[in-house]
Amino acid sequence: MRQPVAMLKGMELHGIYVPLVTPFAEDGEVALGALESLARSVLMEGAAGLVALGTTGEPATLSPEEKRQVVEVCARVCRERGARLIVGAGGSDTRQSAAALEELAQVADAALVPVPPFVRPSQDGVLAHFTHLTEHSPVPLVVYHIPYRTGQALGAGTLRRLCRMPGIVGVKLATGSVDEDTIELMGDLPPDFAVLAGEDAFLAPLLALGATGGILASAHLATAQFVELLEDWDKGNLLHARALGHRLAALARAVFAEPNPAVVKAVLAAQGRIPTPAVRLPLLPASETAAARASACLDALSEGP
């Protein structure tokens, strides 16, 4: 039986989490069988868990029924594998975000909740938003800090106050750099609070500062290698970690050369792991050049140093 989600509040989120793409069939419908196979494969390669309905899963283009089906598949696979499931939820409206979280009580170990996008609240408004959510959420929260999508950058002081809120167990940092606020935050974290890298190319630097893992789209393509990188840092194998980190960063740059998840889907489709490389408008499929570059980086990664 799966452990109660409340037990996660006192636990550290450690490991590589794969924010699954949503595969589409030739007719444009969600390919649930391919989603299940993909979920099983990344967990078998060492991922600690899955993220359903993250940005990489194109949730903005999915119907409520499609979202339910995606979460159902991911939850079933995670139960069978003893892995954790984080589900993307939340938006610009605090009340609607709280309502969305209430639906996760029986299916998720935690929810990935963005800083409210578009409305650009004050720092105090962000704190009030998350205070309300923690008071109403049946599952622990991971704050998703991605300023280039939300339009709102949080200072280290605000992030630290979020870290100390009951019910918030981690933060996914996707700020586009390792800046002064990141370094300040990492130097004064509460015990058992997880910082998960959200910018694939910056995983290694964040691990060096004390991150506990990452939520990484590139890990679809190189799950075992990302897991290996984390294990290297945990064991102190620094020389190997640096070399592997550079190669994984090259893969990450290739994957994000065009809007995510187009390149990931193109490579997965070429590998036969999903039926098509299709993304839904307004996203466009990856160019042949971008897909080829990512595949070349993946080939170089498999060849080793």
C-alpha positions in Angstrom: 0.0 0.0 0.0 1.3 3.4 -0.8 2.4 5.5 2.1 0.1 8.4 3.2 1.1 11.6 1.4 1.3 13.4 4.8 4.4 11.4 5.5 6.2 13.2 2.7 6.1 16.5 4.7 9.0 15.4 6.8 11.0 13.7 4.0 13.5 15.0 1.6 12.8 14.9 -2.1 16.0 13.4 -3.5 16.7 12.1 -7.0 15.9 12.7 -10.6 12.3 13.3 -11.5 11.2 13.1 -15.1 8.5 15.6 -16.2 6.8 13.4 -18.7 5.8 14.5 -22.2 2.2 13.8 -23.2 2.5 11.6 -26.3 0.0 12.1 -29.1 -1.1 9.5 -31.6 -1.5 10.0 -35.4 -5.1 11.1 -34.9 -4.0 13.7 -32.4 -5.4 11.9 -29.3 -3.3 11.3 -26.2 -1.4 8.0 -26.6 -2.0 6.6 -23.2 -0.2 3.3 -23.9 2.9 5.1 -25.0 2.7 7.3 -21.9 2.6 4.3 -19.7 5.6 2.6 -21.4 7.6 5.8 -21.2 6.8 6.2 -17.5 7.9 2.6 -16.8 11.1 3.0 -18.8 12.4 6.1 -17.0 11.6 4.6 -13.6 13.4 1.4 -14.6 16.5 3.5 -15.5 16.6 4.9 -12.0 14.4 8.0 -11.9 13.1 8.6 -8.3 9.7 9.6 -9.6 7.6 11.3 -12.3 6.0 14.7 -12.8 2.7 14.7 -14.5 1.2 17.8 -16.1 4.4 19.8 -15.8 5.3 22.3 -18.5 6.9 19.5 -20.6 3.5 17.7 -20.6 1.7 20.6 -22.4 -1.1 20.8 -19.8 -2.3 24.1 -21.3 -3.4 22.2 -24.4 -5.1 19.2 -22.6 -8.8 18.9 -21.8 -9.8 18.2 -18.2 -10.5 14.6 -19.2 -7.1 14.2 -20.9 -5.4 15.6 -17.7 -7.3 13.1 -15.6 -6.2 10.2 -17.8 -2.6 11.3 -17.8 -2.5 11.6 -14.0 -4.3 8.2 -13.7 -1.7 6.5 -15.8 1.2 8.0 -14.0 -0.2 7.3 -10.6 -0.8 3.7 -11.4 2.8 3.2 -12.7 4.2 5.0 -9.7 2.2 2.8 -7.3 3.4 -0.3 -9.0 7.1 0.8 -9.0 7.1 2.4 -5.5 8.0 5.8 -7.0 6.8 9.2 -6.2 4.4 11.2 -8.3 4.4 15.0 -8.4 1.5 16.6 -10.3 1.6 20.1 -11.8 -1.2 22.3 -10.5 -2.1 25.9 -9.9 -2.2 29.1 -11.8 -2.8 32.8 -11.5 -6.0 32.6 -9.4 -5.5 31.5 -5.8 -9.0 30.1 -5.3 -8.9 28.0 -8.5 -5.4 26.8 -7.6 -6.6 25.6 -4.2 -9.6 23.8 -5.9 -7.2 22.1 -8.3 -5.0 20.9 -5.4 -8.0 19.4 -3.6 -8.4 16.9 -6.5 -4.9 15.4 -5.9 -5.5 13.9 -2.5 -5.7 10.3 -3.6 -3.3 10.4 -6.5 -0.2 12.5 -5.8 2.6 12.6 -3.3 3.1 16.3 -3.9 2.1 19.2 -6.2 4.3 21.3 -8.4 2.8 24.8 -8.1 4.2 27.8 -10.0 4.6 31.3 -8.7 1.4 32.9 -10.0 2.0 33.8 -13.7 0.9 36.9 -15.6 -0.5 38.8 -12.7 2.9 39.7 -11.3 1.9 40.0 -7.6 4.2 41.6 -5.1 6.5 39.4 -3.0 4.1 39.6 -0.2 1.3 38.7 -2.6 3.2 35.6 -3.6 3.7 34.7 0.1 -0.1 35.2 0.8 -0.9 33.0 -2.3 1.2 30.1 -1.0 0.0 30.5 2.6 -3.5 30.1 1.4 -2.6 27.0 -0.7 -0.7 25.3 2.1 -3.8 25.8 4.4 -6.0 24.1 1.9 -3.9 21.5 0.0 -4.2 17.8 0.9 -0.7 17.2 -0.4 2.7 18.9 0.1 3.8 21.6 -2.3 6.9 22.1 -4.4 7.2 25.7 -5.5 7.9 26.1 -9.2 10.1 29.2 -9.6 10.5 30.0 -13.3 10.6 33.7 -13.8 10.9 33.8 -17.6 7.5 32.1 -17.8 5.8 33.7 -14.8 7.2 37.2 -15.2 7.9 37.3 -11.4 11.4 36.9 -10.0 11.6 36.2 -6.3 14.4 37.4 -4.0 16.3 35.1 -1.7 14.4 36.5 1.3 11.0 35.6 -0.2 12.3 32.1 -1.3 13.6 31.5 2.3 10.2 32.4 3.8 8.5 30.0 1.4 11.0 27.3 2.4 9.9 27.6 6.0 6.2 27.4 5.4 4.5 24.3 6.7 3.4 22.2 3.8 6.1 23.4 1.3 8.7 20.6 1.0 10.8 21.9 -1.9 11.4 24.3 -4.7 12.1 23.7 -8.4 14.6 26.4 -9.4 14.5 27.3 -13.0 15.8 30.9 -13.0 18.1 30.6 -16.0 21.3 31.1 -14.0 23.1 30.5 -10.8 22.8 34.0 -9.5 23.4 35.8 -6.1 19.9 35.0 -4.8 20.4 31.3 -5.6 23.7 31.2 -3.8 22.3 33.0 -0.8 19.3 30.7 -0.7 21.4 27.5 -0.9 23.6 28.7 1.9 20.7 28.8 4.4 18.2 26.1 3.8 15.9 24.5 6.4 16.7 20.9 7.3 15.1 18.4 4.9 14.0 21.0 2.4 14.6 20.0 -1.2 16.0 22.2 -3.9 15.5 20.6 -7.3 17.2 21.9 -10.4 14.7 22.9 -13.0 17.2 24.2 -15.6 18.7 21.0 -17.1 22.0 22.6 -18.0 22.5 23.9 -14.5 22.0 20.6 -12.6 25.7 20.1 -11.9 26.4 23.6 -10.4 23.3 23.3 -8.3 24.3 19.9 -7.0 27.6 21.4 -6.0 25.7 24.0 -4.0 23.6 21.4 -2.3 20.6 20.7 -4.5 19.0 17.3 -3.9 18.1 16.4 -7.4 16.3 17.8 -10.4 13.1 17.9 -12.5 14.6 17.6 -15.9 13.1 17.2 -19.4 16.4 16.0 -20.8 16.2 13.1 -18.5 13.7 11.4 -20.8 16.7 10.8 -23.1 19.5 10.0 -20.6 17.8 9.0 -17.4 20.6 6.7 -16.2 23.3 9.3 -16.9 21.4 12.0 -14.9 21.0 9.5 -12.1 24.7 8.7 -12.3 25.6 12.4 -12.1 23.6 12.8 -8.9 25.2 9.6 -7.4 28.7 10.9 -8.3 28.1 14.1 -6.3 26.6 12.2 -3.4 29.7 9.9 -3.3 32.2 12.6 -3.9 33.3 11.4 -7.3 34.0 15.0 -8.4 36.2 14.5 -11.4 33.8 12.1 -13.1 30.8 14.3 -12.1 32.4 17.3 -13.7 33.1 15.5 -17.0 29.6 13.9 -17.1 28.0 17.2 -16.1 29.5 19.0 -19.1 28.3 16.3 -21.5 24.8 16.4 -20.0 24.8 20.2 -20.2 25.5 19.9 -23.9 22.6 17.6 -24.3 20.4 20.0 -22.3 21.3 22.9 -24.5 20.4 20.9 -27.6 17.1 19.8 -26.1 16.1 23.4 -25.3 17.3 25.0 -28.6 13.7 25.2 -29.6 10.6 25.5 -27.4 10.1 22.6 -25.1 9.1 19.8 -25.5 9.4 19.7 -29.2 13.0 18.5 -29.4 12.5 15.8 -26.7 9.5 14.5 -28.5 11.3 14.4 -31.8 14.1 12.3 -30.4 11.7 10.0 -28.5 9.7 9.5 -31.7 12.9 8.7 -33.7 13.7 6.1 -31.0 10.3 4.6 -31.4 9.4 5.3 -27.8 6.4 7.5 -28.7 4.2 7.2 -31.8 4.7 10.7 -33.2 6.7 13.9 -32.4 3.6 15.9 -32.5 3.0 18.9 -30.2 -0.2 20.9 -30.0 -0.5 24.5 -31.2 0.7 27.1 -30.6 3.9 24.9 -30.3 5.4 23.7 -33.5 7.3 20.4 -34.1 11.1 20.5 -33.8 13.2 21.3 -36.9 15.2 18.5 -38.4 18.4 20.4 -37.5 17.5 20.7 -33.8 16.4 17.0 -33.5 19.6 15.9 -35.3 21.8 18.0 -33.0 20.1 16.6 -29.9 20.5 13.0 -31.2 24.2 13.7 -31.9 24.7 14.9 -28.3 22.9 11.8 -27.1 25.2 9.6 -29.2 28.3 11.4 -27.9 27.0 10.9 -24.3 26.7 7.2 -24.8 30.2 6.9 -26.1 31.6 8.3 -22.8 34.6 10.7 -22.3 
